[in-house]
Structures are given as structure tokens and as C-alpha cells.
Amino acid sequence: STAVDNIGIGLNALNSITSGDYNIALGLNSGTAILGAIHNVMIGRGSGAKITSGANNVCIGGYDTGGEITTESNNVLLGYQAGGALTSAANTIIGHLAGTGAMTAGYNTFVGNGAGSTTTGVGQQNYAFGYSAQAGTTGNYNVCIGRGTAGSTGAGNISIGQNHSGNQYLTGNYSIKLGYLIPASATDASSEFILGGNNILLMNGAYATSGRAKLLINPG
């Protein structure tokens, strides 16, 4: 081996390394597949266990944090099983069981216990903050903030508040929901703005028929 400046502590930690440098692996099977990877930090049982050549990953937590990363780089994963199934680059995932879905696209940010846990697929640049807040699957550029906020296959949706109920934006695009227990007008609704609490709504009531955005305040 020509590898230098590595630290491996624990059974099988860094036991396959050949030319990789500046890696730190602490725990059973942490970094066990690394060959020529550089600048990775893997702490916890099985953390970064499949990384071979990916660089600059931080996997800190319990069982299998970042456990499916192989050649991907620049991920920050903190928490028990955080990012446990992702195979993409440049994600930031923080929280117990956060980001455990099989994500194949990168640049996502999930923060909170279970945040992004059902998020799978090729969506990128999605953001979820809060307990069990979700983001998107194939959709991009979605923002979900608050406990239980749901994600979308659409793009550019923003959901802020706790436990959005009823219809969620499943395929629609470019809508905003703000408040507690707020449903969308339809799962495929687009370009609407909904604001309120206890199901008081501002929404685009005419979009489906006219194709134009319309704002209704507390429609009866």
C-alpha cells in the first residue's frame, strides 16, 4: 500500500485501502471498502462502508450512515442511518433516520429527525427541515419546512407549516402553502398561493379552468 496519513480504528476499518490518503474511520466496518479514496471521515458502525473512491465525505452516526456511497463525493451525513441508501453527491443530511430514501440525484438538504426519509428518486436541490419533513422524488427545487410537510414530484413548490393535510402537491409546480393543516386545491395544482390556519385558504381558484393565476382570500 502507498496510502499515507490514514487512521482506522475498529474491526475491518480501512482494511482494504491501497492508495487513499487522509481518511479517518472509527468503528466496525467503517470505510472497509476504501481503495484510493481521500479526505473521508467515517465514524460509527458501517459508516461509509462501501466507499471506494468517493472523496470528502463526512459520515458520522450509528448503523450504516452513508452506507451505500461508493464513488460519490462531498456528502455530509450526521445521524443514525442518515443517508443510508443514497448514491449521489453533495447532499447535506442531518438527523436520526434522515434521508434514508434511495436518492440518485444530489445537492439535497434534509435536517430533522426523519427528514427526507421517504424521499427517493432523481430529484435534486430539494430542501426539507423539520421532524419527518419530506421533499420530492423526481421533482426539483422544492422546499418543505415543518413537521410532516409533504413533498412533490413537481418543481419549485414551497410548503411551510405543520402537518399539511388533504391534497398535497404531487405533480403540480410553483405553488406556495403557508400555515397549519393546509391542503392544496388539487394534487396537480400549479401556481397557487395558499395561506391560513385551520383550513382558512388563499388559493388560485380559477387555475384549472382559465389557466391563469387568481388569488382568493378566505373563500367561502
C-alpha positions in Angstrom: 0.0 0.0 0.0 1.1 3.6 -0.8 -1.6 5.1 1.4 -0.5 7.7 3.9 -1.9 9.7 6.9 -5.0 7.5 7.5 -6.5 6.5 10.8 -8.5 3.3 11.1 -9.8 2.1 14.5 -12.2 -0.9 14.7 -12.6 -4.3 13.1 -12.1 -4.0 9.3 -11.8 -0.3 9.4 -9.9 0.8 6.3 -8.7 -2.7 5.8 -8.8 -2.6 2.0 -7.0 0.7 1.5 -4.3 0.8 -1.2 -3.6 4.4 -2.2 -6.1 6.6 -0.5 -4.8 9.3 1.9 -6.1 11.4 4.8 -9.1 9.2 5.7 -10.4 8.6 9.2 -12.5 5.6 10.0 -13.7 4.7 13.5 -16.0 1.7 14.1 -16.7 -1.8 12.9 -16.6 -2.0 9.1 -16.3 1.8 8.7 -14.5 2.6 5.5 -13.9 -1.0 4.9 -14.1 -0.8 1.1 -11.9 2.3 0.6 -9.2 1.8 -2.0 -7.9 5.1 -3.3 -10.5 7.5 -1.7 -9.2 10.6 0.0 -10.3 13.0 2.8 -13.2 11.0 4.2 -14.4 10.9 7.8 -16.4 7.8 8.8 -17.4 7.3 12.4 -19.8 4.6 13.6 -20.6 1.0 12.8 -20.7 0.5 9.0 -20.3 4.3 8.3 -19.1 4.8 4.7 -18.7 1.0 4.4 -18.9 0.9 0.6 -16.9 4.0 -0.3 -14.2 3.0 -2.8 -13.1 6.2 -4.4 -15.5 8.9 -3.2 -13.8 11.9 -1.6 -14.6 14.5 1.0 -17.5 12.7 2.6 -18.4 13.0 6.3 -20.4 10.1 7.6 -21.0 10.3 11.4 -23.6 8.3 13.2 -24.7 4.9 14.1 -25.5 1.9 11.9 -24.8 2.4 8.2 -24.6 6.1 7.9 -23.8 6.8 4.3 -23.7 3.0 3.8 -24.3 2.9 0.1 -21.9 5.6 -1.1 -19.3 4.3 -3.4 -17.7 6.8 -5.8 -19.8 9.8 -4.8 -18.2 12.8 -3.1 -18.9 15.8 -0.9 -21.7 14.5 1.3 -22.2 15.5 4.9 -24.3 12.9 6.8 -24.8 13.1 10.5 -27.1 10.8 12.5 -28.2 7.2 12.9 -28.6 5.7 9.3 -28.6 9.3 7.9 -28.3 9.0 4.1 -28.2 5.2 4.5 -29.4 4.5 0.9 -28.3 7.5 -1.1 -26.0 7.1 -4.1 -25.5 10.7 -5.1 -23.1 13.6 -4.3 -23.1 16.9 -2.4 -26.0 16.2 0.0 -26.3 17.5 3.5 -28.4 15.3 5.7 -28.6 15.7 9.5 -30.9 13.8 11.8 -31.9 10.3 13.1 -33.0 8.3 10.1 -32.9 11.4 7.9 -32.6 11.0 4.1 -32.8 7.2 4.2 -34.5 7.0 0.8 -32.7 5.8 -2.2 -31.7 9.1 -3.8 -29.8 9.0 -7.1 -29.5 12.8 -7.6 -27.6 15.2 -5.4 -27.5 18.7 -3.9 -30.3 18.0 -1.4 -30.5 19.3 2.2 -32.5 17.5 4.9 -32.4 18.5 8.5 -34.5 16.9 11.3 -35.5 13.5 12.7 -36.7 11.5 9.7 -36.5 14.5 7.4 -36.4 13.3 3.8 -36.9 9.7 5.0 -39.4 8.9 2.2 -37.6 11.0 -0.4 -36.4 8.8 -3.3 -35.5 9.1 -6.9 -33.8 11.6 -9.1 -35.0 14.9 -7.6 -32.2 17.4 -6.8 -31.8 20.7 -4.9 -34.7 19.9 -2.6 -34.8 21.1 1.0 -36.7 19.6 4.0 -36.4 21.0 7.5 -38.3 19.5 10.5 -39.4 16.3 12.0 -40.5 13.9 9.2 -40.5 16.8 6.6 -40.2 15.4 3.1 -39.1 17.0 -0.1 -39.5 15.4 -3.6 -39.0 12.3 -5.7 -38.4 13.3 -9.3 -39.2 16.9 -8.6 -36.5 19.6 -8.2 -36.2 22.8 -6.2 -38.9 22.1 -3.6 -38.8 23.5 -0.1 -40.6 21.8 2.9 -40.4 23.3 6.3 -42.3 22.0 9.4 -43.3 18.7 11.0 -44.8 16.3 8.4 -44.7 18.6 5.4 -45.1 16.6 2.3 -43.0 16.6 -0.9 -43.7 16.6 -4.6 -42.8 15.2 -8.0 -43.4 18.7 -9.3 -40.8 21.5 -9.2 -40.5 24.8 -7.3 -43.1 24.2 -4.6 -42.8 25.7 -1.1 -44.7 24.2 1.9 -44.2 25.8 5.3 -46.2 24.7 8.4 -47.1 21.6 10.3 -48.9 18.5 9.0 -50.2 19.7 5.7 -53.3 17.7 5.2 -55.7 16.8 2.4 -54.4 17.2 -1.1 -50.6 17.6 -1.5 -48.7 18.9 -4.5 -47.9 15.6 -6.1 -47.4 16.7 -9.7 -48.1 20.5 -9.7 -45.4 23.2 -9.9 -44.5 26.6 -8.5 -47.0 26.8 -5.6 -46.7 28.1 -2.1 -48.6 26.8 1.1 -48.1 28.6 4.4 -49.8 27.6 7.6 -51.1 24.8 9.8 -53.2 21.9 8.2 -53.3 23.4 4.7 -54.4 21.3 1.7 -53.7 22.1 -1.9 -56.8 22.7 -4.1 -55.8 19.6 -6.1 -52.8 17.3 -6.3 -51.9 18.6 -9.7 -52.5 22.3 -8.9 -49.9 24.8 -10.1 -49.1 28.4 -9.5 -51.3 28.8 -6.5 -50.8 30.6 -3.1 -52.5 29.1 -0.1 -52.3 30.9 3.3 -54.0 30.3 6.6 -54.6 28.1 9.6 -57.3 25.5 10.4 -58.0 25.3 6.7 -58.5 29.0 6.0 -57.3 29.3 2.5 -56.0 31.8 0.0 -55.8 30.0 -3.3 -55.9 30.1 -7.1 -59.5 29.0 -7.5 -59.6 29.6 -11.3 -56.4 28.0 -12.4 -57.9 24.7 -13.6 -60.5 26.3 -15.8 -58.8 29.5 -17.0 -55.1 28.6 -16.8 -54.4 31.9 -15.1 -53.4 32.6 -11.5 -56.1 34.0 -9.3 -55.8 34.8 -5.6 -58.9 34.2 -3.4 -58.8 35.4 0.3 -60.6 33.1 2.7 -63.0 31.8 0.0 -66.4 30.7 1.4 
